[in-house]
Every structure is written in structure tokens, then in C-alpha cells.
Amino acid sequence: MDFRGKKYERGSNWSDPEVVELLQLWADESVQMELESCLRNQHVFNRIAEVLREKGIHRTGDQCREKIKKMKLEYRRIKDNSKAPRGGRTWKFYEVMDRVLTSRPALAYSSLSGSMMAQQVLQGTIVESYHHQFPSSTLPFGHSQHPELMEIKCEEVNSDEHCLTPEPPPSMSYQQGSPEEHEMERAFLERAQNDSPISRVEIPIETSVSPSGFSEPNMANSSRIQNVVPRPGFSALHRLRKKRKGQRVKDPLDDLLLKTLTSQRAMEERFLQMEERRFQRDLDVEERRMQLEQRRFELEREHEFRMFNVFAQMLSILKQSHSSSSSSAAIPRGLDFSQALSEMTGMGGGGGNLQEMRARLLPERRVDMHGLCNPSDFHRSPYLSARGNIANLFCGSTEEGYKAYHADKYDEDKNPNGIINFGTSENKLCFDLMSKRLTQADMNLMEPLLLQYPDWKGHMFLREEVARFLTYYCKAPAPLKAENVGNPLSIGVYSNVIVLNGCGSLFSALATVLCDPGEAVLIATPFYGGIIQSVFLYGNVKLVYAYLDSKITGTSTRPFQLTVEKLEKALQDARAEGVTVRALILLNPQNPLGDIYSLSELRDYLEFAKRHELHVIVDEIYMLSVFDESATFHSVLGMDRLPDPQRTHVMWGITKDFAVSGIRFGTLYTENQDVANAVASLCYFHGVCGPVQHKVAQLLRDRDWINQVYLRANHARLKAAHTYVTDELKTLGVPFLNRNAGFFVWIDFRKYLRTGTFEEEMLLWRRFLDNKVLLSCGKAFECSEPGWFRIIFADKTHRLQLGMQRIRKVLEEREREILAEEKEQPCQSDQDGKADSTNEVIFVSRHQEPTCAGSSNLGDLIGLLQQQMRSSDWLQKNTAEQFAQEKPEIYDVFSKLVGKQ
């Protein structure tokens, strides 16, 4: 039967007669023995419920068990507190529960063979109308009925209520248990009898089965022992029950079952916790999405106003175009460092005002010095030369943050509130592997050759090992050689491989030997900002920028894509200004974007350089740090044919790929004899010590360890760290470039800028630094768009977690501030940037752009208007015909105005 509804809730709504029937069955000695001897007792209560249903009491096994449990709890509460229930009444079932639970004799056994007489005392009066008998056919086990019945006697209590005491059902006898159980019980009984004065009395043993199905010897025979001596049979049976219970607990299957249930419960709890966290995360994402939708809706309402605002400014400028056309010319965007150097040299020593010179130079800048120095702190030192003062200018955000980090380094134990460095491109994931390899026996060699002045280009054993290494990992079509025989006009051999103390020294040496002071090198932005110092401080060589942006326009297929068209434009603009460009720098993989150039792209860039007779400096320092199998790195040295081999120079170092940034080692491969000799002449200033050269040669020679141990572990760790950081950025809703090379992620924080300026970007960078996390801002990489940042993810998990927590805190605070100020700044607008179709940029970026006083020329306004039109379907929704229908009066005025023009 199906018992549903509130009436049949577990263990509730029992009447007193029903409780009496339940207690009669539950108080049976054999039932109690089975309940105490088994771990799972549901089957016992199921059988009790079957007997109750035969008596017209429809209850389930669960309900019976819950009722008994509640009565036990009530009994213990009264017994422990020694106080009666409310109203001063005693609990009518207390005496019965007390007798059963304290193992006092609740049954009086008769002398009749094979039967028993039981009396249980209940408080209350006898209700005679409830006496009725049940035939043996009604019993669920089909056993014979004993002639004598159990009776329940109810005593009077101070209550007005009466307890109905039904006539108990006939006792039930069942088949005898197993032979093993019978023999064990007989042995216990015989031992008890031997210990008693009546050990010679013969006691026939018969068996009966409780309503629960538990087989026991008939308790009536044990009553004879009780009449003669004080319960020797019960003592034996008690010991038997304890022994059986101990045996069941010690059963290996029970232990295994208990462990399984415990593990299952722990797994369920863990699963529930994970589900709760996932649900909370989904709620947070949904809340974030609702906020974005609300903000997008507000932007849509303001879009029309911004469009008309731009139109108004354009009309105002057109009216003044005849009188102020000269003032609308584009401001030169460069600072001629050679001019600065010459003017400072002319002023040096004469007590000239350097502030006046700076004021005269700032309007003529090509490169915004905000990323290189702090103009407010600029002053001329009387202890430095003119060149020294210019070198003193290079104190930008990168250097400032690096100094702050070293003054307050994070340490998990010593300085947990220190700065976490996500700004310096270092691999901190493989120190364990490298320290173990660099301390092996083959590394610890100290010969006189290593302690003497070396060949400044590098020891021959090292340069030969570098040539073999590059041949293997760059997949060169022919073996690369460390040295080649010179041309007929030269004497001896010349080196193809040059070794210096780092790639920064290589940039400096190449710029010095390829360019004259004041000449320039072409490079695409954003790029690693350290190149600026490398090429300028020694050689006074400028950089000409080919600006890349996040918008996908023209032939671009991804954000910040370098194309030949952009290189051509930058080169022609520089030549139009009288700047001589001598070389092109390519970073592959690109830092900070993480782009990997394809073979066709590399060929296009090299062909462009050949057409314009430009040297190509290719930096491949991250070539072994491509951590995803879906991405393939192509080296310039792996090309079948170079368009201009004499002007192609490749550099690489162990700093990044082998996680040893403290070991300064860089190598140059070039087939140009003159370039090799010129760079070699500068190696005296940038040499590598002998013991380090030996260690590097041993490391590069161990190809099996590199392939089987190091690269596998390094790539797996880089991928895991990259996944963690990008997942956190996705949770925050922050756009970023999804790349698979290097140690960095290029992140779009433009929506956290109040205005689209580099000053605002610097404020956000300092906000991060104040919260003890160091990032690199876009201006440090000469990015053309304010708001982009680089984050380094090649770090340990605990530092990544803490650093991302600090970043999240800053961004949430910043977003609340911007939302609070947004309505008070109508001049400032937000624009929805669109992710490209290739999912290169994850999420949609909404960044801010100035639309008022900051846009002072017609070209900027037209460009801004085009962006507004591309970013919205406003023109499709607001056609001239629709406007004429909705606002005919305004349309007529506008038509008349247009007719007068």
C-alpha cells in the first residue's frame, strides 16, 4: 500500500492503542537481541510493520523505527533531567521503556512447554473494548499460534486520559535456527548449568522465532532455570549475544561496508560543496552580465547625444578652417634624441636652463617620454655630462616598479604583505629542474682554460655547441657552423656565432654597428620596452614605430596584427621627416602580445626589408616557450631560403627558455662577416665568464634531458599557469589576447580608465602597485592605446592566487568608482569594442574615449565619428525617413538649413 500525506509522516500521529501494539512487538526479547546484534535493522521494523498491518494498523517500517527512536529520546530526556513532562504528568510509557532499555525482566515465563506468558505494565486504565485476538493465519510468517497470549496490564495515572490496552496477539513459534547456532547456545547453557547447583537438571530446549524472523531457543525453557537459581541461562545468553555482536563488528565485510559508506558520504558532501560554489559563481557571472546589460542600455541612450556632439564640433571646426588651417596640422609625435643630445651638449657647463630646453622639446616629441621618465622630477645634475643627464631620464614605470619590488619583495613566510611581481618576464616554474641539473657532476669543472681570459666572442667549444643546438631546434635545412672561411680578400676565418652576456647587449652592439648616431631602427608597437634603452644609451639610435591597434581593419585578421602595409607607412613617414632607417626588429614570439609569426608572414617581412635594404634583427628568445601543441613556432633559420642572408641576424638566449634569468647569456648568428667582426670587437665589454660558458655548453649538449624532462615539464607548467590566469580573467569579465607562447597575457583594462589617456593608465598602474602587485602598463611597451597591461603568469600557484586576488580587489574598487562618477561626466563616453570573429580577444571590451575638449582637430573628430558609427547600429535604426515621420518640425528646419548652404 502507498501511505502518503501528512497523516502518514515518519513516526507521527500514533494513537495510544497503536503505541501499545508496537511496544508489545518491539519489547520481545528475541527482537531486542536481533536489534542489538545487527548493523542494519530496517528489516526488523519492516516485519514489525507487517504484523501491525495484519492487526489493522497500517504503518511502514520507517514509521515504526522513527516512533521507537522518538520514544527512546523522550525516555532519555526524562531519565537524564529527572523531571516529568509539562503539567506534572508522568509519561505513561516510561515504565515499559525503562524495563526494556535497562535490561530488567519484562517477561514472566510460565512452566508450560513451548509457550510463554508475558505481562508488561503500562500506566493508564484498562480499556476492555480493545481486546481482540488474531488467528495464526494472519501472521506474516505462517507459523502456528501458541495457546497462551501476552497480556498488558495498565496502571492508573493522575491523568484524565486512558490508555487502551488491547489483548496481545498469540505468541509465535518458528523453525529452529542453524545447527551451528544451536550447538553454540547449548554449549553456553551447559557451561552455565555446570557452574550452578542444579547443573544435573535436564533442560529441554525448544526454539521460537520473533516476529522479525530472528531464530532463538524458546525462552520458556530458560524460565525453569530462573525459578531455581538467579538467571544462569540469561547470563550465558547475554555472553553469547555479546560474542555474536563482536563477531559481526569484526567482520571484514562490515568494515569494508562502513568505509564505503563513509567515503560515499564524504564524496556527497564534497559534491554538494562544489555545487554550491558553482552555483555561487554562476550567480556572480549572471549578476555581472546584468550589470553589463544595464550599462550597455545606458550607453545606447547616450549614443545619439554623442553623435550630435561630434557633428557639432565638426561644424564648428569647418567654420574656422580658413582662419586656423595651419593650427590644425598634426603635431610631430617624436623627440629627436640626437637633437636633444646636441642641444644639451651645447648648454653643458654654461649654466643653461635645462627646464627651458625641455619646454622647447616637449611639443616636438615623437615618443611620449611618459613611459621613460618622470618630467616633474627632471633636473640637470652638475655631476653628469649631457649624455649622462639623458641616460638619467630613463626612469620610467618599468624601472620604478622594479626598484619598488626589490625594496619590498613578497615572501610567504618573511614578508607575506610584500609586492608580488607580475611585471618582470621571468619563468619561476622550473627552478627545481634547473638547480638540480646545474649542480650535477658534469657541470662542476674548473680548468685553467676557464679561469683565463677567453676568446671574447666565446670559447670555441661553446660556439660549436650553440651552432648544433640552433640547427636542431630551429630546424635549419643545413647544419649551421660556428665559423666559416672568409672571402678571398680576408685573412683566416670569421665567426657566425657570437656569444655575449644577454640579448640586451646584442641589441646595443647591433644598433651601434649598423646605425650612425641619429639614425633609426623600425619596430612594431607594442614591444619589449628595454630595447629603447639598449639601442639609444650607447649608440644614440632612435626607434621608428609602426603602430598596431586592437581594431581589425584593412587586411588584418587579428588584433595588433603586423602587416607589410603598416611597416611601409611607418617607413615612409619617417623618411618624409628626414629620418634614416637602417634596420627592422622582429620579435618572434612577440613580447608582450605572444604572437607567433607564420612562415608566410616572416617571408613577407623579410622581402619588405630586402626591398628597402634594411637589416633584419630577429629576436627568438622565447622559441622554446611555446607551450601549446596547437601552436607551431617557425624560426627564420628554418627557412629554406632567406631573401637577404647578409642582412638577416638572429639572436637567442637561455634566460627565458631555460628559466635562468640570473645567468646572462645571449648568442648571435649571422652570415655577414663584417657584422660579425664588428660585434666581436664589442664583446670585450660584454663577455661571459669561463665557468658559465662551460655550464651552458653542457646544458645545450644534454639533448635527451632537454626533450624528455625539461621541455615536457616546462610546457605543462606554463599551460596550467596560463589556464589559471585566463580563467580568472574570464571570471572578472576582462578582455585579453589568447595566445600560447611566452610567459605573459596582454590584458585590456581600458574600461577601468576614467579617460582614455596614458596619465589615467599610469594612475591605474600605481593603484595596482599600492595594492602590492606589480604589472607592466601599455606605455612601457609604447602601445598606442591607453589601458592595455601585461601580466606574467609563469609563477607558482600560491603567488598567482594571491596576486589575482589583489588585482580583483583593485578592479572592483575602480569599477565602483567609475560607475558612481559616470553620470557626473557627460563629456566622457564609453564605447563597446567588438571582439574579432576568431576569438583572439576573449569577451567584449568597453573602453572610454574622449569626445569633448580632447578632440581638437577635424581628423580626430572624423575618426571618432567613424568609430561611433561602426560600434553601433544607430544609423540603421535612425534613418532620415524615420526621423522625418517622428519629428517633422525639426526635419523641416534642418532641410531648410541644408538648402541655404
N, C-alpha and C positions, 0 to 999 in steps of 0.2 A: 504493500500500500504506500501511497505517496502522502506524507504528512507535511503539509506546507501551511504557511500562515503564521501569524503571531501566536496563535494558541499553542502551536507545537514548536516553539522556540526551544533551544537546547536547555533542558533541565528546568523549565519554568512551568508555572500553573499546575502544580501537583496538589491533588486533594489528600486529606489525611488517610482515607482508606487506601489510596494508591501508594502512599508512602509506606503504609503498614505492609502491603503485599511486597513491595520492593525490599523492605528490610528483612522480611521472612526469608527471601531467597538469598539476599546478599550476606546475611549473618550465618549462613550454613558453614560449618567447619571446613568441609571439603572445598567450598567456593573460596573461602579465605585462604586456604593452603595454596590453591592454584593461583590466586591473585598475587600472593607473595612470591611464588616460585617462577613467575614468567616475566619477561621484559615487556611484552606487548599483551595487554589484557582486553583488547577490544572484542575478541571472540567470546570471552566470558560474558560480557554485558550484552552481546548480541543474543546469546542463548537465554539470558535472564529476560530480555525483551520478548523473546518468542513465548516463554512461559506466561508472561504477563498478558500477551495478546490472546492466549488461549482462555484467559480469565476475563477477557473483555476490556483490558487496559491497554490501549494502543500507544505504545511508546517505542522509540528506537533505542538501539544500543548506546548511541551518543547521548541521548537524553537521560538514560539511566546512569551512565557514567558521570555526567555533569551534575545530576541531582545528588549522587553519593559524594562527589567532590565538595559540593556546597555544604552538605551536612557535616562532612569532616571539618571543613573550615569553621563552621558555626560551633561545632563541639570544641575545637581547639581554642577558639576565641573565648568561650565561656570558661573553659578549664584554665587557660593561661591568665585571664584577667580576674578570675574568681568573682565574677559578677553576673547577674542574671540579665536577660533582655529587658527592654524598656517595659515599664508598667509593673515591675515587680513580679512578673510571672516567670515560672521556670519553664524551660523548654521541654516539651512533652516527650521528645525522643532522646533526651540526653542520657538517660539510664541505659537504654539499649546500645547507643553508640559507645558509651563508656565501657560496657561489658565486652563488646566486640573488640574495640581498639586497645583495651588494656589486657586482653587475653584472659579475662575472668570467665569461669564456666557459665555459658549462657544456655547450655542444653542439659537437661536431666535425662539420663538414659534408663530405659525400662529393662527388665530382665527377659523380655520376650525375644526369642531368637529371630534374627533377620529383620528387626524393626526397631524404631526409636520413638521416644516421646520427648517433645521439646516444649518448653514454656519460656516465653520471652515476656518481659514486663514492660509495658508502655504506660505512661501516665495518661490518665483520662478515664472515662467510664466506658463500660462495655455496651456496644450497640448491637443488640442481638439480631437485628433485622439484616445485618450484613453477612451472617453465617450462611455459606453455601459450599457445596462440595463439587469437585471436578473429577470426572471419571478418568481412568487411566488412558483412555483413547485420546484425551485432549492433550496429553503430554507430548512435547515435541520429539522425544526420543523413542516413543513407542514401548516403554518398559512397563512392567506390572506395578500395580498400586499396592502399597502396604496398607494393612487394615487400620493402623493407628495413625492418627493425624497430629500435626503440630498445632498447639493452641497458643494463642497470645492473650495474656491477661493484662488488662489496662487498669491502672490505678487512678483514683480520683486526684484531681489537682484543684487549685484555687481558681481555676478559670471557669468561665461560664460555658466554654466550648467543650464539646465532647469528641472523643476520638473513636472513630468507628474501627472495630476490631473484627475483621472477617474470620470465618472459620478457615484455618490454613488448609492448603492442598495436601493431598496424601503424599507421604514420603515416596521417593522414587528410588528404586534399586536398578542397578545397571550391571553390565557384564564385568567380569573380573579383569584387572589390569594385566600387563605383560608379565611373563614368568620372572624376568629379572627383578622387576619392582616387587613382586610378591615375595621372592626369596629374600630380598634385602630387608623388607619390612618384617618378615618372620624372624630374621636374624636379630634385628633390633629388639623385637618383642621378647624373644627367648633370652637375650642377654639381660633385659630388664627383669625378666622373671627370675633368672638365676641370682640376681642381686637382691631379690626381695624374699621375705619369709615364706611366701607361698609359691616359690619357684617350681614346685612339683605339680601345681594345679594345671590341669589341661584346659586350654582356652581355644575353642574352635574359632576360626577366623572366616568370616564371610565378607564379601565386598559389596559396596554400593557406589553408585556414581552420582555426582552432584548434577544439578540442572545444567551446569556449564560443560559437562562432559568429562570432568576430571575423575579418574578411577581411583578409589581408595578402599581399603578394607573397611568392613562395616563397623561403625563406631559403637554399635550396640554391644559387641563382644568386649570392647575395651571398658565398658561400664562395669563389668564384673570385677575387673582389676581395681577400678576406682572404689568399689564397695569394700574391698579387703584392705588395701594399702593406699597411701596417698599418691595416686597418679603415676605409677611407674610406666604404664603404657604411653601416657601423654608425653612423658619426658623422652622416651625413646622415639616417638613420632616427631617430637619437636627437634631432636637432634637429626633425625632423618630429613626433615624439611629444610633445616639449615644446610645440611650437606648437599642436598639436591640444588638448593639455591646457589651455593658456592660453586657447584659444578657447572651450572648453567652460565654463571657470570664469567667463569674461566674458559668457557667455550671459545675457541679462536674465531669461529664464525660470528659469535656475538660481538667480539672485539672488532672484527672487520666491519660488521654492520654498524656499530657505534661510530667508528672512524668515518665510514662512508656518509652516514647521516650528518655528522659534524662538518665534514668537508662540504657536503651539499648545502648545509645551512650557511656556512661561511661564503660559499660561492653565490648563493642567492642574495645575501646581504651586500656583497661586493657588487653584484649586478644592479641591485637597487640603488646603491650609491652612484654608480656610473650613470644609470638612467636619470637620476636626479640632477647630476652635473650636466648631462647632455641637455636635459630639459631646460635648466637654467641658462645654459649657453644659447639654446635656441631662442629663449625669451629675450636675452640680451641682443642677439642678432636681429630679432624681429623689432625690438624697440629702436635699435639703431636704424633699421630700414624705415620705420615710421617717421623718425626724425628727418631722415634724408628726403623722404617723400614730402613731408611738410615744408622743408626748406626749398625743395625744388618747386613746390607750388607757389611759395612766396616769390621766388626768383622769376617765375613765369609772369606773375602780376607786375613785376617791376621792369620786365624786359621792354615793354612798349615805351616806358618813360626813358629808358636808357637810349633806345634807338632815336627818339626825337631829340634827346640831349646831344647826341653825336651829330645829328643833322644840323642842329642849331650852331654848334661850334664850327662845322664846316662852312656854313653860310657866312658866319662872322669872319672867318679867315679869308674866304673868297672876296669879300668886300674890301679887305685890306691888302689883297695880293699885289696891287700895283705899287703901293707905297712901301710895302715891307717884304718884297720878294727876296731881297738879299738876306734879310734876317731869318728867313725860313730854311736856309741852306743847312744841310746836315752838319752837325758838329763833328769834327775829326775825333775819332774814337781811339786815339793811340797816344802813348807817351814815348817819344823818341829817346831811348835811354842814352844813345850816343850824344844827342844834343844836351841832355841833362848832364852827362859827364863832362862835356866840353865847357858848358856854362859854369858848372861848379868848379872846374879846374881854373877857369878864368877868374872866378871870385875868390878862390882859395888864398888864404893868408892875408888878404886885403881888408878883412873885417866886413865883407859884403853881407847884406841882409839875405840870408837863405830863405826866410819866410816870403820875401817879395819874389824871389825866383820861383818858389813853389807855387805862389799865387798866379804867376805868369804861365807856368807849365800846366797846371791842372786843367784849364779849359781845352788843352790840346792833347789830351790823353788818348792813346789807342787802347791801352789796357787799364781797366779800373784798378787803381792801386789799393782799393779797399781790401782786396784779398791778400795783398803783400805787406802792407804796413798800416800803422795807425797814424794818420796825418795829424791828429790832435796832439800826439806826443812827439812830433817830429822836431828835432833841433839839431844843429850842427855841432859836432864835437870838435874842440880845438886840438884834440889828440889824434885825430884821424885825417887821412888825406881825403881828397874829393872822392876817389874811388872807395875809400873806407866808409865814408858817410853814406854813399849809395848802398854799399853792402849792408850797412846798418838799417836800411829801410826794410829789409826782408824780415819782418817780424809779424807776419800775418796770423790768421786764426790757427793755421796748422801748427806753427811754432809755438804760439801762445798756449794752445791746448796741450801740446806735447810737454811743455815745461810744467804746466799745472798738474798733469798726470804724474810726472816723475816726483813732484813735490808731495803728492797725496795718493799714492798707489793703493788700490784695493787689495786687501789680504783677508782671506776668510777668517783667520784667527787673530792677527795682529791689528788689522785696520779694516773691519767689515763695513765701515761707512766711507771708505775711500772711493776714488774715481775708478770706474770700470771703463777700460779703453776699447771702444768700438771704432776708433778713428784711425789707428795705425795698422797698415796692412801687414799683419803677421799671422803665420799659421801656428797656433798654440795647441794643436790637437795631436801632434806626433813627437813631442819631446821625449816620451818614453822610448820610442823606437830609435830615435836618432842618438840619444845618450847611450843606449846600450850598444849600438853599432860603432859609435865613435870611440868607445873605450875598450874595444876588443884588441887582442894582442897584435894583429897586423897593423893597427893604427899607431902603435907606440914604438916608432922608430926614430932614433936620434943619431944621425951620422954627421960627420964633419961637413959633407956637402950641403946639408940642410941648415947648418949654422953659419955658413959663409955667405958673402954677397952672391945673389943668384943672377942669372940672366934676367935683365929687367922685364923682358917680355914674358918670363915664366920659364921654369925648368922644362927641359925637352920632354921628360917622361910625363909631365902633366899635360903639356900641349898635345902630345900624341894621343893621350887618353881622352882629352876633350874632343879631338877630331873623330875618334872612333865612337864616342858617346853621341855626338851630334849626327853622325852618319846613321846610327841605329834608330834613334828616337825621332829624328826629323825625316827619316825615310828617304834619304838622299839617293838619287838614281845611280850615283857613282861614289866610291869612297872619298871622303874628304881628307885632305892632307894637312898636316901641321905646318909643313914648309914646302915650297916649290922652288925650282931653279929659276933664277931671274932671267930677264930678257938678255939678248946678246950684248947690249951696251952696259949692263950692270955686272957687278962682281959677286960671285958666290950665290947664295940662296936668300930668299926672303920668306918671312913668316906669313902664313894665312891665319894662324890662331894667335891672338894676343891675350894675355891674362892681366887683369887689373883688380884693384880692391873695390869691386862693386860696379854696378851699371851706372850709378851716378857719375863716377869718374869717367866711364866710357862716353857718356853724353857730353861731358865737359871737354874731353880730349877731341872727340869728333867735331864738335862745334868750333873748337879752336883751330883745327887743321883744315876744315872745309870752308869756313867763313872768315871774312875780314871783319874788324870792328864796325858796327853799324849795320851790317848785313843781317839777313833774317833766314829763319827756317819755318817752313809751313807745317802746321799741325791742326788737327781737328779737335774741337772742344765738345764736351768736357774731356780733360785728360789729366794725368797724374801731375799735380802742381809742382812737384820737386824738379821737374825738367826746366822750369823757368830759372831757378837758381843755378842749375847745372850749366846751362848754356850762356847765362849772362854774367855771372860773377867773375869768371875767368876770361871768357872770350869777348864780352860785350856784344853778344849776338842776341838779336831780338827774335820774337816769335810772331808769326802772322797766323791769325786764327781763321779757320773755316768753321763757322758757327753751325752747330747742329741743334735742332729743336725737337720737341716731343710730338709736334704735329706731323702727320703723314701727308705730305704734299708732293706733287710732281711725280717723279719716278720712285719715290720712297715707298717701301713696303713695311717698314717697322719704325718705331720711334728712334730718334737720334741716329738715323742711318747715314753713313758716309757714302756720298756718291761723287763721281768724277765731276759732275756739274758744279757741286759745291766747292770742290777743290779749284776748278777753273775760275770760278767767280772770285774766290779769295785771292788767288794768284794775280788775276788781272787788276783787282782793286789795289793790291799792294804795289804793283808795277806802275799803276797810274799815279800813285803818290810818290813815286821815285824810290821805292824800297827794292833792293836787290835780294831776291830769294834764291838761296843756293841748295836747299835740301828739303826733303819731306820726311817727317817722322810718322811711322805707323806703329801702333801698339796692338799686338795680336797674341793672346786675347786682350781685349781692350779694358783698360782701367780708367774710370770706375764702372763702365757700362756692363762689362762681362761679355761683349760681343765677340764672336769668333768669325773671322772673315773666311768666306768661301774661296776656292781656287779661282773662280771667275772674277770675284771682286779683287783679289790680290793681283791678278793679271791686269785688270783694268787700271789699278792704281800705279803699277809699275810701268805700264805703257804711257800713262799720263806723265809720269816723271821723265821717261825717256824722251817724249816729245819736247819737253821744256828743259832738257839737260839738267835735271835735278838729281842729286844724290838721294838715295832712299835708306834711311836708318830704321831697321825693323827690330823692335824690342819684343822678344818672345819669352820673357822671363816667367810667364805663367803657363808655358806649353804643356807641362805635366800635371797641371792642376785643373784639368777638365774632368769633372767628377761624375758626369752622366754619360752612359753609353750612347744615348740618342744624339749627342753632340760629337762632332769629329773635328779635330784640330788639323790644319794644313800649314806646314811650315814653308817659308819661302825657299829654304834649302831643299825641300822635297819636290820642287817643280822641275819638270823635265828640261825646260829651257828658260833662262832668265832673260827678259828683254834687254837689260843692260847690266851684265855681270860686274863690270868695272865700277859701277856706281851703286851697287847694292851691298849693304853691310848689315850683318845680323849679329845681335847681341843676346846673351843668355847668362843666367847666374843661378847659383844653388840656393840663394836666400829664400825664395818663395817656395819653389817646388820641393825642397828638402827641409823646410821648417827650421832653418838655421839663420835667422836674420842677423844674429850676432857675428857670423863669420862673413867678412866682407870679401866676396869673390865674384867677379864677373869676367866674361870672356867675349871677345870679338872675333868673328870670322869674316874675312874679306879676301877677295881675289885681286884687289888693287895693291900693287907693290908699293906705290908712293904713299898711299893712305896708311898701309901697314907700317912702313918705316917712320912716318911722321908721328903716328900714335905711339910707336915703340919708343920714340925719343922722349915722350912724356911719362913713360912708365916708371922712370926714376922717382917721380913724385907719388906714384900710386901703386907701388909694388906690393906683392903678397909675400909674407914671410915663408921661409922654407918648410918648417913643420906643418903649417897649414896646407901648403901645396901637396905635401905627401899624403895627408889625410884626405884631401879632396880627390887625389888620383886613386887612392884605394877605394873610396866610396864610389866613384864613377865606374871603376873596374868591376865591382861586385854586381853584375847584371842580374844574377839569379835572385839575390836578396832584394834588389830594387823591384823586380817584376812580381816575385811570389809573395813577398812580405810587405814591403813598404807601400808600393803603389796601391795594392788592394786595400790595405787598412786605411791609408790616407784618403782615398776616394770614398770609401764607405763612411768615414767620419765626416768628411766635408758634406756629403749628401745629406746625412742625418741632421747636421747642424743647420744647413741651408733650409731643409724642410721645416725644422722647428721655427726658425725666424720668420719664414714666409707664411707659415700657418698663423703665427701671432699677428703678423701684419694684416692678413685676411680677416682675422677676428676683429681687429681695430678698424677695418674698412679703409686701410691706407693703400693707395696705388703704388706699384713698384714694377720694375722691369724683371721679367722672369728669365734668367739666364743660368747656364750650367757650367760656368768656368770662373776661376778666381776665388777670392775669399770675401766678396762683397756683394751687396744688393743696393741698387740705385733706387732710392725711395722718393716719392712725390709728397712733400709736406706743404704744397702751395696753399691748400685750403686752411692751413693754420697760420697763415700770414695775414695781418690786418690790411696791408697794402703790398702790392707786387713789387717790392723794392729789395735791393740787397741789404739795405740797412735793417729792414724788418727781418730778413733772413738771419742776419748776424745776431739780432735780439733773441730769436728762437734758438740759435746755436748756444748763446750764453745761458739761456734758460735750461737747456739740457746740461750744460757744464755745472751750473749751480745745483742741479739735482744729481750730481755725481755720476754722470755718464757722458763720455766724450764721443762725439760724432764728427764727421767731416762735412762741412757745408758746401753747397754747389759752387760758391765763389772761389773756394780753394782750388777747384778744377776748371775755373774760367767758364763755367756754364752760363749760357746766355739767358736762362730763365731762372729767376729767383725762386727758391723754395725746394730745390732738389738737394737731397742729402745722401751720403754714402755711409753704410753701416757694415762693419766687419763681423762676419758670423763664425769665423774659424777659431772658436774658443770653446772652453769647457762648458758643460751643460749648466752647472750651478751659476756660473757667471752670466751665461746667456739669459737664464731665467730671471735673475735679479736685475740685469740691465734692461730687459724688456719690461719689467715691472716699473722701473723708473721712467722709461720712455712713455709707457701708457699713462702714468700719472701726469707727466708734463702735457701730453696731448689732450687729455681730458680737461685739465685746468684751462688750457689755451682755448679749447673749443667752447667752454662755458663763457669765457671772457668775450670771445668774438660774437657769440650769439647774443650776449647782453648788450654789446655795443653796436650791433649791426643796424638796428633801426635808427640810431642816432647819427649814422654816417651815410646819408643818401648818395653822396658823391662816389662812394665805394661800392663796387658791384661784384657779384660772384658770377662765374661763368662755368658751365658744365663742359669740361673737356671730355672727349669721347675716346674710349679705348679702341685700339685698332682691331681689325677683324681677325687677326692671327693670335689674339690673346697674349700678345707680348706684354701689354700692360694689364695687370690684373686690377679689376674694379674700375669704377668711373671716377675720374678726378675732377673736382670742382675747385678752381683756383680763382684768385681775385686779381683784377686788373684795374688800374686807374682809368677813369673816364672824364676827369674834370681838368683841373689846372695842370696835371702832369702831362697832358697831351697838348702840346703847344704848336705842332705843325700839321699841315694838311695830310702829309703822307702817313703819319702815325694815326690820324683820325680815320683815314680811309682803310688802313689795315685793321684798325679796331672794329670798324663797321663791318668789314668782311668777316671777321671772326664772329661777331654777333649774329650775322646772317647765317653763317654755317652752323652755329651752335643751337639754332632754334628753327622751328617751322613757322615762325611768326608771319613771314611773307605769304606762306600758303594759307594760313588762317585768316589773314587780314589783307584781302585783295582790294583793289580800288573800287570795283563794283560793289563789294560788300560794304565798304566804308561809305559809299555814296547812298546806299539804301539805309544804313543805320543812322548816319549823321549828314543828311542832305544839306543843311545850312552851312556847316563847316566845309563841306566839299565844294559848295558853290563859291565860297570865299576863296578857297585855295585855287580853284580853277581860274577865277578872275585874276588872282595874283600871278599865276603862271602865264596867263595871256599877256600881261603887261611886260613880262621880262623879255 
